[in-house]
Amino acid sequence: MTDQAVFIFSEELLNYKFSKHHPFNQFRLQLTVDLLTKMNALDQSQIIMPRKASEAELALIHDQGFIEAVKKAGNGLLAKEIAENFGLGTEDTPIFPNMHEASSLLVGGTLTAVDEVMTGKAHHALHLGGGLHHGFRGKASGFCVYNDSSVAIKYLLEKYHARVLYVDTDAHHGDGVQWSFYDEPNVCTLSIHETGRYLFPGTGNVNERGQGAGYGYSFNIPVDAFTEDESWLDCYYQAFREIAEFFKPDVILTQNGADSHYYDPLTHLSATMKIYREIPKLAHELAHQYCDGRWIAVGGGGYDIWRVVPRAWALIWLEMTENTNSYGLLPTQWVDFWQAKSPVQLPKEWDDPENLYAPIPRKAEITEKNQLTLEKALYPIRSQSKTQTL
């Protein structure tokens, strides 16, 4: 019997922790799980414990020298000057005890999700501890040590011989995943992110389309700063639908960073909870349309851990399980319990108020600019479709 969806989680995932004051805070996992539990939307029987990725699995993507450096760093045995060559011990990616073990568990959680879906045990799998899309073959970057999505995609290619569509809606460009498969025609990447003109990592331009056999399988839509819901969703709907039709994947892997929200302290977009309702809906629809339901979702960025991330990530699970209990008031029990610990006023409802922020003066200009970017990004598909029609 195939389960509709499984939820990959263990409190050990909270051990991926750089410091008390670092913006990447896995406590958001606990807040999300508690929200789903308090609304009776997540049962213990649906939760699967993540396993640690083996070194051989990590080496599907990462250089052995880098893996050894991470192990040494986590045990306090890596010299500072050597650590920096591997992107470790930086302001973004500080060294913390048992870094290798904690990072391996995040990767293993995504591999657990892959196996559940690809062996037919579940249609969908959610691993919110994953989504570390900035990690490179031999270097940590942007809060990411190992890149769980890249390892999972390579695992999907080698073990299941699957065509993988990777869709990244984090406000930051999914650079590590894109470059890992830039010349691979069986992996198609789509990243919708804030333009790199203002935001790390500065890549993800529309003309980054792949190379060699992989040319034409990398898609980027860098939206302008202050982009609002309607313009963002227009890009998402059109791009995801047209790319899925073009690529016809066997499985969809979505990275669900929740940092495009207006409240996020590290980015400059003006989205609200409207986009986080719609993101999983379309992924769910297209997974059933093209992949017999095979949909794996991971977490990612999201730095307003109190007001934004729990609601946004809970909506993914509610969509996966076709639970419509996501309107109106949040569970009072959840709000009251966490308000005593929260440094900000918690929202009381699932949706944001219409007047969350003052109107953006450049809205029309931003919308037009994003539409032109979308047209450039999808030009290869659209021109090919016109040629075939003729």
Secondary structure, DSSP 8 states (H G I E B T S, - for coil): --EEEEEE--GGGGG--S-TT-S--THHHHHHHHHHHHTT---GGGEE------HHHHTTTS-HHHHHHHHHHHTT-S-HHHHHHTT-SSSSS---TTHHHHHHHHHHHHHHHHHHHHTTSEEEEEETT---TT--SS--BTTBSS-HHHHHHHHHHHHH---EEEEE-SSS--HHHHHHTTT-TTEEEEEEEE-TTTSTT----TT----GGGTT-EEEEEE-TT-BHHHHHHHHHHHHHHHHHHH--SEEEEE-----BTT-SS---BB-HHHHHHHHHHHHHHHHHHHTT-EEEE------TTTTHHHHHHHHHHHHTT----SSB--HHHHHHHHTT-SS---SBSS--TTSS---TTHHHHHHHHHHHHHHHHHHHHHHHHHHH-
